[in-house]
Amino acid sequence: AQKVTQAQTEISVVEKEDVTLDCVYETRDTTYYLFWYKQPPSGELVFLIRRNSFDEQNEISGRYSWNFQKSTSSFNFTITASQVVDSAVYFCALSEAGGGNKLTFGTGTQLKVEL
Amino acid sequence: SQTIHQWPATLVQPVGSPLSLECTVEGTSNPNLYWYRQAAGRGLQLLFYSIGIDQISSEVPQNLSASRPQDRQFILSSKKLLLSDSGFYLCAWNDRLGNTIYFGEGSWLTVV
Protein backbone atom coordinates (compact mmCIF):
# COMPACT_ATOMS: atom_id res chain seq x y z
CA ALA A 1 0.00 0.00 0.00
CA GLN A 2 1.16 3.50 -0.69
CA LYS A 3 1.47 6.22 1.90
CA VAL A 4 2.46 9.88 2.00
CA THR A 5 3.62 11.57 5.18
CA GLN A 6 3.80 15.29 5.75
CA ALA A 7 5.04 15.53 9.29
CA GLN A 8 4.78 19.30 9.50
CA THR A 9 1.21 20.20 10.38
CA GLU A 10 1.73 23.93 10.43
CA ILE A 11 4.60 26.27 9.67
CA SER A 12 4.74 30.00 10.33
CA VAL A 13 7.36 32.23 8.76
CA VAL A 14 7.94 35.89 8.28
CA GLU A 15 7.76 37.27 4.78
CA LYS A 16 10.97 36.89 2.76
CA GLU A 17 12.11 33.88 4.73
CA ASP A 18 12.79 30.62 2.90
CA VAL A 19 10.70 27.66 3.94
CA THR A 20 10.86 23.94 3.15
CA LEU A 21 7.88 21.64 3.28
CA ASP A 22 8.74 17.99 3.81
CA CYS A 23 7.18 15.00 2.10
CA VAL A 24 8.08 11.35 2.60
CA TYR A 25 6.39 8.59 0.64
CA GLU A 26 6.09 4.81 0.62
CA THR A 27 5.32 2.67 -2.39
CA ARG A 28 6.19 -0.78 -3.70
CA ASP A 29 5.98 0.28 -7.33
CA THR A 30 9.05 1.18 -9.32
CA THR A 31 7.03 3.53 -11.50
CA TYR A 32 5.10 6.22 -9.72
CA TYR A 33 4.35 9.93 -9.77
CA LEU A 34 4.71 12.56 -7.11
CA PHE A 35 2.75 15.79 -6.93
CA TRP A 36 2.45 18.97 -4.98
CA TYR A 37 -0.81 20.90 -4.78
CA LYS A 38 -1.61 24.22 -3.17
CA GLN A 39 -4.95 24.84 -1.45
CA PRO A 40 -5.57 28.53 -0.76
CA PRO A 41 -8.41 29.59 1.57
CA SER A 42 -10.87 29.46 -1.35
CA GLY A 43 -10.51 25.69 -1.26
CA GLU A 44 -9.57 24.86 -4.83
CA LEU A 45 -6.61 22.54 -5.24
CA VAL A 46 -4.03 24.10 -7.53
CA PHE A 47 -1.56 21.83 -9.27
CA LEU A 48 2.07 22.87 -8.78
CA ILE A 49 4.28 20.06 -10.03
CA ARG A 50 4.41 16.44 -11.11
CA ARG A 51 7.54 14.34 -11.02
CA ASN A 52 7.87 10.77 -12.23
CA SER A 53 10.00 8.21 -10.44
CA PHE A 54 12.60 8.04 -13.20
CA ASP A 55 13.37 11.72 -13.13
CA GLU A 56 15.36 12.71 -10.08
CA GLN A 57 16.39 16.07 -11.40
CA ASN A 58 15.50 18.87 -9.09
CA GLU A 59 13.26 21.54 -10.49
CA ILE A 60 13.02 25.26 -10.03
CA SER A 61 10.10 27.43 -11.03
CA GLY A 62 10.48 31.01 -9.95
CA ARG A 63 10.56 31.05 -6.16
CA TYR A 64 9.54 27.39 -5.97
CA SER A 65 11.94 24.47 -6.04
CA TRP A 66 11.57 20.76 -5.49
CA ASN A 67 14.11 18.24 -4.27
CA PHE A 68 13.36 14.63 -5.19
CA GLN A 69 15.54 11.99 -3.53
CA LYS A 70 14.62 8.35 -4.17
CA SER A 71 17.26 7.16 -1.71
CA THR A 72 15.31 8.72 1.15
CA SER A 73 11.86 8.52 -0.50
CA SER A 74 11.44 12.25 -0.13
CA PHE A 75 10.05 14.98 -2.33
CA ASN A 76 10.54 18.26 -0.51
CA PHE A 77 9.26 21.65 -1.59
CA THR A 78 11.07 24.91 -0.91
CA ILE A 79 9.68 28.40 -1.26
CA THR A 80 12.33 31.07 -1.47
CA ALA A 81 11.63 34.59 -0.21
CA SER A 82 8.14 33.68 0.93
CA GLN A 83 5.26 36.07 0.44
CA VAL A 84 1.92 36.49 2.17
CA VAL A 85 0.21 35.11 -0.94
CA ASP A 86 2.02 31.83 -0.35
CA SER A 87 -0.13 31.25 2.73
CA ALA A 88 -2.10 28.08 2.05
CA VAL A 89 -2.26 24.39 2.78
CA TYR A 90 0.16 22.40 0.68
CA PHE A 91 -0.42 18.78 -0.16
CA CYS A 92 2.04 16.20 -1.36
CA ALA A 93 0.52 13.26 -3.24
CA LEU A 94 1.53 9.99 -4.88
CA SER A 95 0.01 7.93 -7.65
CA GLU A 96 1.20 4.57 -8.85
CA ALA A 97 1.38 3.94 -12.57
CA GLY A 98 -0.73 0.83 -12.31
CA GLY A 99 -3.19 2.25 -9.83
CA GLY A 100 -5.57 3.99 -12.19
CA ASN A 101 -3.88 7.31 -11.50
CA LYS A 102 -5.54 7.53 -8.14
CA LEU A 103 -3.88 9.97 -5.80
CA THR A 104 -2.89 9.22 -2.24
CA PHE A 105 -2.51 12.46 -0.34
CA GLY A 106 -0.53 13.46 2.67
CA THR A 107 -2.36 15.28 5.43
CA GLY A 108 -1.10 18.64 4.26
CA THR A 109 1.03 21.40 5.74
CA GLN A 110 -0.55 24.71 6.64
CA LEU A 111 1.88 27.49 5.74
CA LYS A 112 1.33 30.92 7.24
CA VAL A 113 3.43 33.77 5.95
CA GLU A 114 3.22 36.90 8.06
CA LEU A 115 4.41 40.43 7.50
CA SER B 1 -7.80 24.20 -23.17
CA GLN B 2 -9.44 21.88 -20.71
CA THR B 3 -11.64 23.11 -17.89
CA ILE B 4 -13.51 21.48 -15.08
CA HIS B 5 -16.51 22.89 -13.28
CA GLN B 6 -18.56 21.63 -10.42
CA TRP B 7 -21.68 22.94 -8.73
CA PRO B 8 -23.21 24.04 -6.55
CA ALA B 9 -20.34 25.77 -4.78
CA THR B 10 -22.10 25.76 -1.43
CA LEU B 11 -24.95 23.68 -0.12
CA VAL B 12 -26.73 23.46 3.22
CA GLN B 13 -28.99 20.45 3.46
CA PRO B 14 -31.04 18.90 6.27
CA VAL B 15 -30.34 15.39 7.47
CA GLY B 16 -32.28 12.88 5.43
CA SER B 17 -32.53 15.03 2.32
CA PRO B 18 -31.10 14.00 -1.06
CA LEU B 19 -27.91 15.30 -2.63
CA SER B 20 -26.72 15.90 -6.14
CA LEU B 21 -23.37 17.44 -6.97
CA GLU B 22 -22.49 17.78 -10.60
CA CYS B 23 -19.16 18.03 -12.39
CA THR B 24 -18.36 18.53 -16.04
CA VAL B 25 -15.12 18.60 -17.97
CA GLU B 26 -14.67 20.49 -21.21
CA GLY B 27 -11.99 20.32 -23.86
CA THR B 28 -11.12 16.64 -23.62
CA SER B 29 -12.57 13.22 -24.37
CA ASN B 30 -12.64 10.00 -22.37
CA PRO B 31 -11.25 11.52 -19.19
CA ASN B 32 -10.77 9.66 -15.97
CA LEU B 33 -13.04 11.31 -13.40
CA TYR B 34 -12.78 11.37 -9.63
CA TRP B 35 -14.69 12.48 -6.55
CA TYR B 36 -12.69 13.32 -3.45
CA ARG B 37 -13.90 14.43 -0.05
CA GLN B 38 -12.06 16.62 2.39
CA ALA B 39 -13.50 16.42 5.87
CA ALA B 40 -12.70 18.86 8.65
CA GLY B 41 -9.02 18.55 9.41
CA ARG B 42 -8.08 18.66 5.73
CA GLY B 43 -7.33 15.04 4.76
CA LEU B 44 -8.37 14.18 1.19
CA GLN B 45 -10.05 10.87 0.56
CA LEU B 46 -10.89 9.33 -2.80
CA LEU B 47 -14.56 8.36 -2.94
CA PHE B 48 -15.15 7.28 -6.54
CA TYR B 49 -13.32 7.11 -9.81
CA SER B 50 -14.50 6.40 -13.31
CA ILE B 51 -12.67 5.39 -16.47
CA GLY B 52 -15.71 5.61 -18.73
CA ILE B 53 -19.47 5.95 -19.01
CA ASP B 54 -21.20 3.77 -16.42
CA GLN B 55 -17.81 2.48 -15.26
CA ILE B 56 -17.46 3.57 -11.67
CA SER B 57 -15.45 2.20 -8.79
CA SER B 58 -16.11 2.98 -5.18
CA GLU B 59 -13.13 3.31 -2.90
CA VAL B 60 -14.86 3.37 0.46
CA PRO B 61 -18.23 2.13 1.73
CA GLN B 62 -20.49 5.06 2.38
CA ASN B 63 -23.82 6.75 2.05
CA LEU B 64 -22.97 8.21 -1.34
CA SER B 65 -23.13 7.02 -4.94
CA ALA B 66 -21.74 8.28 -8.21
CA SER B 67 -22.94 8.15 -11.79
CA ARG B 68 -21.48 9.03 -15.15
CA PRO B 69 -24.32 9.40 -17.62
CA GLN B 70 -22.16 11.12 -20.22
CA ASP B 71 -18.49 11.00 -21.10
CA ARG B 72 -17.60 14.28 -19.41
CA GLN B 73 -20.20 14.42 -16.68
CA PHE B 74 -19.81 12.99 -13.19
CA ILE B 75 -22.50 13.19 -10.54
CA LEU B 76 -22.26 12.54 -6.81
CA SER B 77 -25.52 11.65 -5.12
CA SER B 78 -27.13 10.56 -1.93
CA LYS B 79 -30.71 9.53 -1.21
CA LYS B 80 -30.55 10.51 2.47
CA LEU B 81 -27.79 12.68 3.84
CA LEU B 82 -26.14 12.07 7.19
CA LEU B 83 -24.43 14.61 9.39
CA SER B 84 -21.16 12.84 8.67
CA ASP B 85 -21.52 13.63 4.96
CA SER B 86 -20.61 17.25 5.64
CA GLY B 87 -17.37 18.30 4.02
CA PHE B 88 -15.69 19.74 0.99
CA TYR B 89 -16.18 17.72 -2.18
CA LEU B 90 -13.80 17.96 -5.05
CA CYS B 91 -14.24 16.65 -8.55
CA ALA B 92 -11.11 15.94 -10.56
CA TRP B 93 -10.02 14.64 -13.93
CA ASN B 94 -7.06 13.52 -15.93
CA ASP B 95 -6.67 12.27 -19.46
CA ARG B 96 -5.41 8.90 -20.62
CA LEU B 97 -2.16 10.34 -21.92
CA GLY B 98 -1.00 12.17 -18.84
CA ASN B 99 -1.03 11.50 -15.15
CA THR B 100 -1.57 14.95 -13.76
CA ILE B 101 -4.92 15.21 -12.02
CA TYR B 102 -6.69 18.57 -12.09
CA PHE B 103 -9.34 19.61 -9.63
CA GLY B 104 -12.55 21.58 -9.81
CA GLU B 105 -13.41 24.49 -7.56
CA GLY B 106 -14.98 22.29 -4.91
CA SER B 107 -18.40 22.17 -3.25
CA TRP B 108 -18.95 22.90 0.41
CA LEU B 109 -21.66 20.69 1.86
CA THR B 110 -23.07 21.27 5.32
CA VAL B 111 -25.62 18.80 6.60
CA VAL B 112 -27.70 20.21 9.45
Chai-1 contact restraints between the chains, C-beta under 6 A:
chainA,res_idxA,chainB,res_idxB,connection_type,confidence,min_distance_angstrom,max_distance_angstrom,comment,restraint_id
A,Y33,B,N99,contact,1.0,0.0,6.0,A-B,restraint_1
A,G43,B,F88,contact,1.0,0.0,6.0,A-B,restraint_2
A,G43,B,G106,contact,1.0,0.0,6.0,A-B,restraint_3
A,E44,B,E105,contact,1.0,0.0,6.0,A-B,restraint_4
A,E44,B,G106,contact,1.0,0.0,6.0,A-B,restraint_5
A,L45,B,F103,contact,1.0,0.0,6.0,A-B,restraint_6
A,F47,B,Y102,contact,1.0,0.0,6.0,A-B,restraint_7
A,R50,B,T100,contact,1.0,0.0,6.0,A-B,restraint_8
A,V89,B,R42,contact,1.0,0.0,6.0,A-B,restraint_9
A,N101,B,N32,contact,1.0,0.0,6.0,A-B,restraint_10
A,N101,B,N94,contact,1.0,0.0,6.0,A-B,restraint_11
A,N101,B,N99,contact,1.0,0.0,6.0,A-B,restraint_12
A,K102,B,L46,contact,1.0,0.0,6.0,A-B,restraint_13
A,K102,B,Y49,contact,1.0,0.0,6.0,A-B,restraint_14
A,L103,B,I101,contact,1.0,0.0,6.0,A-B,restraint_15
A,F105,B,L44,contact,1.0,0.0,6.0,A-B,restraint_16
A,T107,B,G43,contact,1.0,0.0,6.0,A-B,restraint_17
A,G108,B,R42,contact,1.0,0.0,6.0,A-B,restraint_18
